[in-house]
Amino acid sequence: MRWLRLLLLGLASVYPLYWTTQFLLFFVPETLAGYWLGYPVRVLDISYLQVIAVARPQAIFPSYAEALAGAVVVSVLVLIFCGERFLTGGYAIAVLGQAALMPFLGESSAWQASTYTALLGAFSSFALMVLGLHRIVQRLSGIDFTERLALLSLMTVFPQAALWMGLRLAYPSFDGRMLVALLVPIFLAAVIACLLPTTLRTEAFVGADWSEILASSALACLLILGISMNEYNNSRLNSRANVPGGDDSINLLR
């Protein structure tokens, strides 16, 4: 039952954490800065995969700097409000670090600007992943390295592999190399987190709490429902815009 509850929590929480992270790192900073400076903001994409906004005439922040700064700020807030007391709180920090790491792996401009800066940014993002996963290890009360790694992989690595494979099937543009870039760092971070000295917390327990599983499941359902409604509305707007004599002034979100 303990293993099943951890797996259910991982499956229920991985998607809402992933999508919310995309929202916090690649939508909120650019949108707030654009409105603050009086620049028009354009929503580039709202889909099951991501949500991205950019200020015009050009982005205010390089995406790698925007993502890392946002990940650090949100992670600090999670720690300040003791959100890591929940398994999903530690997992959120890990997913924030994972999302912040991706621009360094995918954008050559991050390395062309300054190799040392890019290395520091990539290391900082990876350190966030290790920090979040280590907080989870402190709650799992594993006896040895093998058991801790198995429990941590069951909650974090396996659900992510299922999510990315599902997105790969739904989005042919989801490059296979991106799967490697997503899964290898999270597994390496899990290994390091399990190797670090661990002081088990007094609130360590034998499995995930059912209320946390149900809350994550409900959030995932709400996200999927909201995005589905957005996709449906966009398809209707596109069909109306393509009809002869239709309203050409429709401002699409994409």
C-alpha positions, 0 to 999 in steps of 0.5 A: 500500500505504501508503494502504491500511494507514492506512485498514485501521488506521483501520477496525480501531481506530476502534470499539475506541477509541470504545467503550473511551473511553465505558467510561473516561469514562462508566463508570469515574469514576462507578463508582469514586466510587460505591463509594468513597463507599458509594453504590449504582451502577447500570449504565444501558446496556451496548450496542454504542453505549456503556456508562454507569453512574451512582451513586444517588440521583443522579450524583456528577459532571456528565457534562461534568466527568466526561468532561473530567477522565477524558479529561485523566487518560487522555491524560496517562497515554498521554503518560507511557508514550509510547503516542503512539509508536504511531499508535493512541496518538495516535488514542486521545488524539484520540478521548478529546477528541472524547468529552469534547467531546460533553457540551458540545455536547449538554447545556444544563446545561453552559452554564447553569452557567457559560458561561466554564467551558463554553467552557474545557471545550470548548476543552480537549476540542478541544485534546486532539483537535488534540494527538492528531492532531498526534502522528499527523501527526508519524508520517505524514511527509507532504510538504505540508499537502495530503498530510498532511491526506489521510493523516490523513483517511484514517486518522481522518475516513473510518473515523469517518464509516463507523462513525457511519453504521453506528451510525446504521443500527443505532440509529434513535435515533442523531440525525443532528445527532450525526453532524455534532457528531462529524465536524465537530470531528474534521475541523477538528482534523485541519486545524489539526493539519496546519497546525501546525509539524511536526518529523518524528520519527526513527521516522516510517515510510511506513505503519501497522505490520501488527501494530498493524492485527492487534491493533486488529482482534482487540480489535474482534472481542473487544469485539463478541463480549463485547457480543453475549454481554451482549445475548444474556444480557439478552434471556434474562433479560428473557424469563424475567422476563416469563414468568408465574411467572418469577423477578421478582427478577432484577437486570437490568443495564439 
